[in-house]
Structure formats: C-alpha cells, structure tokens
C-alpha cells in the first residue's frame, strides 16, 4: 500500500510538471497598446444613429453601463447591435435595438434617462444589462483585474519556493480560493448590509418597471457577469442569485447569462490584459444567449 502511494505521488508529480495548471508567465499583467475609441452620441443621448420617434418596427431600447455601451469597441461590436443582428438573422427582420448604454452609470441613472429621453423612442421592450456593481457604485472592471494581478504576483513568488509540484499546486489552489472569497465579500458587503446605494438601486428598478409598463412597454433585465472564473464555481453567483430573487419578488422578468460563458478562458474575452471589459467575442456570446431568452419572454414579431 505504501509502495502504491509512492508510485501515485511520483506519477502525480510528473504529470503536474508537464501539465502545470498554474504556469508562471514571463511578465505580470499590463496594459496592451493604445485602443482607439469610436464615439457617436445622437441628439437624445444614445450611442447610436438618429431614429424617428414613431416607428412600425419592434423596438428594443437597451440600457446599461460601459458593458452595454461597448467601451473601446465599435458600436457594431456592442451587445445591443450584435443582438439586433442575431434577431434579424433568425428571421425577426422588423426588430431594431437602440444602444442606450453609458459608461460609469448605474440603475438610478438609467431610470432618469428613460424618464427624460428614452421613452420618446416608444420602445416595445426596455432591456437592461445589469452588472453587480450597478447597486454598489464599485468598479466593474477592477475586481477581475486585481484578482489576476494578485495571483500572477503569487505565481512569480512561488515559482521556485517549492521542491514538490504537488505541494505548490495545493498551495496556489488554496490561495486562489482565498483571494476569490476576499473579492466576493468586497462586492457582496453592500448587498448584505442593504447599503444606501443598494436601496437606491432597487427602488430605481421598481420605478423603472412602473414607468415602462405605464407607457405600454415591457421591462426585462439580464445579468452580465464579471468575466472571471467562468465555470460552475463562478465566484459571484451568490450576488446574482440575490438579485434574481429581488427581480422575482418584484415581478420583473430577468435572467442570468453567466452560464453562456462557461468553459471560456476569461482573459480571451477581455479587451486586453489590463481591461476586463468585454470584447467582441464576449458580446457575441452574450447576444446569442440574450436572443434565446427574450424570444421566450417578449412578444417578438413573427419570423419572416
């Protein structure tokens, strides 16, 4: 039995030296080369072209922050425009999606925008892309970046500190879990404490639902995840579940698109190593899932 255990340990050590789950990179995360920005804001504050207010299409007004806006991307690569393309390619030719995203905003701002300007477009559906920082005022981009940077620094420090690869992997796995829990609690705390920002956010959703429905439109919310740890152990699931419970209690149609990204390498969905905002690949994945979900929840026009 002892001999068999030694053989197993030796085999495990050999495998981990060949297939290292935590390879040491030659450099820590740093910004890529300068990214070009395309900005087009129309007369009513959309990141979009001018639209006539009266229409005979099925009109979706997309609201959200920088993830909806498509930070550092062309508008055609934002999820609202990719959603429009996805719906049209599936036969809903009379659907249009207006990009009402604005970087640095939250749910309270989105309510104000709809009340002042957005309702004038007479949307059939108001679709809100929600991120967990929208109820807290925290940085949506920082959590994933800081986690990566901390872990990369630990990889550098532990690369030569262990004679056993098995012990090194055990140590790094434990460390990564602790870092994730620390970051999760940073984002979770305002929800647990029902902070003023959280209360203002949830009240804004209640008012938005009332106002949208009063105008004869439908409100649907979906949760866009922070692009980190994209598997069934996704660290921010508790926050997503808390918000889905809130939406359910308020009879707000809502869904979570996180599972659409499972199996994807998170950094391959980022703008670049120093910015975890979604790139076109991430938004394409998002748009496909959103199209599937709203086809079940919204009264889309018949396919032609």
N, C-alpha and C positions, 0 to 999 in steps of 0.2 A: 504493500500500500504506500509506504514511504517512497519507494523507488518510483512508483507510478506518479505520485505527486511531483517528485522532482522532474520527471520527464515532462509532465504537463506544464510546469513552471518554465522549464527551459524552452519548450515549444512556444509558449505564450510570449516569452521574452524575444525569441527570434522573430515571431510574426510582427510584434509591435515595432521592432527595429526596421522592418521592411515596410510595413503599412502603418505609419505613425498618424494617429488620429489628431495629434496636435503638432504639426510641423512648425519649425521655427522659421519665420520669414526673415529675409535679409534686411528689412527695414520696417519700422513701425508705420502705422497708417499716417498718411499725409495727403494733402490736397492734390488733386490732379491739375492739369493745365487749365488755364482760364476758360470758363464756359461762356458762350455767347447767349444773351437773353433776347427773346423776341417779346415785345410788349405792344399790345393793341387793346386799348380800352375805349369802348364806344360811349355814346352820349348818355346812356343810363348806367354806366359803370360796369358793364360786362367786359370780360376779356374775350371779345368776340366782335363780329361784324355788326352793322346796324340791322335790326329786324323791324318789320312793320308790326304794329301792336295787334291789329286784327289779323286773324290767320285761319286757314282751313286745314291746318296740319294738326297732328298730335304733338303738342309742345311740352318738352320737359325742361324745367329750369333747375340746373344743378347748382347747389350751394355748398360751400366748404372753405377750407383754408388753402395753404400752399400745395397740399396734395391734390386738391381739386383744380386749382389754378394751373398746375403743371409747371412748377418752378424750374427755371432754366431749360425748359423744353419748348418746342414749337407748340402752338395751340392744338395742332393736329395730333400731337402725341399725348395730350392730356386725356384722362379717363372719360370726361364728358364727350369729347369728339370721337374717341375710339368706341364709346358706347353707341353713339349715333351711327357710326359705320357698321358696327356689329348688328344693330337692329335692322338697318336697311338691307344688309346683306342676307338677313334671314327672312326678308320679304315684307318688312314693315316700312314700305317706301315713303310713307307720309309722316314719318317721325322726325323731329328735329330736337337736338339737345343744345341748350344755351349754357355757356360756361360762365357761371356767376361766382367762381372761386376768387378769393382774395387772400394773399399771404398774410400771416400774422393775426388773422381774425378768429373769433370764436362764435358760439351759437347765438349769443346776445347780439353780436353784430349782424349775423345772418338774418335774424328776425327783423332788425332795423332796416336792412337792405330790402328785404321783401316788402315790408310795410311802405317804404318810401318809393321804391323803384320797381322791384321785381314783379309785383302784382300787375303792373301796367302791361306786361307781356302776355297776360291772360294764359298762364301755363295750365295745362291739364294735369300735370304732375310736378310737384316740387320734390326733388330728390337731394337729400342732404348726405354728404360724405363726412362721417364723424370720425374723429381721432380722439384717443383717450385724454389728450392734453386740452381738448376743447372745453372741458369742465373744470380745468385747474389752472390754466394760464402758463403751464410749463412748456418747455421746449420740446416739440415733437421730434426734432432731428437729433437731440443731444443724447438721449438715453442709449440708443443703439451704438452711436459713435463712441461714447465714453466707455461702454462695456467692451467694445472691440479694442480700444486703445489700452485699457487696463489689462486685458487678457494678453494682448501682444507683448506688453511690458513684462508680464509674468513669464511668458514663454521665453523671452530673452534671458531673464534671470535664472530660470531653472534648466536651461538647455544643458548645462554641464554640472548641475548640482546633484544629480542622481546617478549612481552606478547601475541601478536597475531601472529598465524602461517601464516595467510593470508598476513600480512604486511612483515613478514620475507621472504616469497616466492617471493613477489613482489620486495623486495629489492635485493634478490640474483639473480633473473632473470635479473634485470636491470644491476647489477654489472657484471654478466657473459657476457652480450652483450657488455658492455663497454670494458671488457678485450679482448674479441674476436676481436673487432674493432681495438684495440691498436696493437694486434699481427698481424692482417691482414695488417695494414698500415706499420708495420715493414718489412714485406715481399713484400708488394706492391710498396713501395717507389722506389726501383731500376728500376722497370718497368715503373713507371710514369715519372721518371727523365731520362730514357734511359741511365742508367749508363754505364761506360766503360765495366763492366762485362757483362751487358745485351747485348751491342753491339757486344762484342766478342763472346758471346754465339750464337746470331742469325746468325752472319757471319759464325760461325763454322757449323751450320745446313745447310746453303746454300752450303758451300764447301763439306760437307758430302754428301748431295744429288747429287751434280755434280759428285763427285768421285765414289760413289756407282753405279750410273747409267752408268757412263763411263766404269765401269768394268762389265756391263751387269747384275747387280743385282737390287733389289728393296729396297727402304728405307721406313719403316713405323715407326712412333713414337706413343707411347701411354703415357698418363699422369697417373702416380701412385700418389694417393693423400696422403697428410699427414693424418695420422689416428687419426682424431679428429672431433667430431661433425658430424657424418656420417648420415646425413639426407638431405631433400631437402632444408634446410637452411645452407648447408655446407659453412663455412665462407670464404673459399679460392676460391670459384667459380669465382670471378672476375679475378683472376690471370690465372686460367685455360682457361677462355674464351678469354683472351688477347692472350695467346699462341696458342690456336686453330685458332684464326683469323690470326696470323702470319703464321702458317703452311698452312692454306688455301690460303693465298696470295702467298706463295712460291710454291704452288702445291706439298706440302709434305703430303702424306697420314698420317692422325693422328686421334686418338680417345681418349676419356677420360673414364677410368674405375671406376670413383668415385661412380656412382650410384649402382654398383655391391655390395657395402658395406653398402648401406642404410638399416637401421634397426639393424645393428650390433652394439654391445657395443664396443666402440673404444678400451678400455683397454684390452678387451679379445682378441684383435688382435695384442697386443704388445708382445715383447719378455718377458718383465716383467715390474713392476711398474715404474722403473726408466729408461726405454728404449723403445721408441715408434717405433723402427724398426719393420717391420712385422714379425710375427711368421709363422709357417707352415699353420695355419688356414687361415690367411690373404692371403698368397701366393697361397693357393688352390683356394680361391675365385677369386683372380686375374687371375690365369691361365685359369679358365673356361671362364671368360669374354674375355680374350685375344684370346683364341682359337676360340670363336664365331666370333669375329671381324675380325681376319686375314683370316678366311675362306671365308669372303666376299671380302676382299681387296687384297689377294695374290693368286697366281696361284698354289695352293697346288696340289700335285699329287692326282689322283683319289683314292677314298676309295677302299680297297681290302677286 
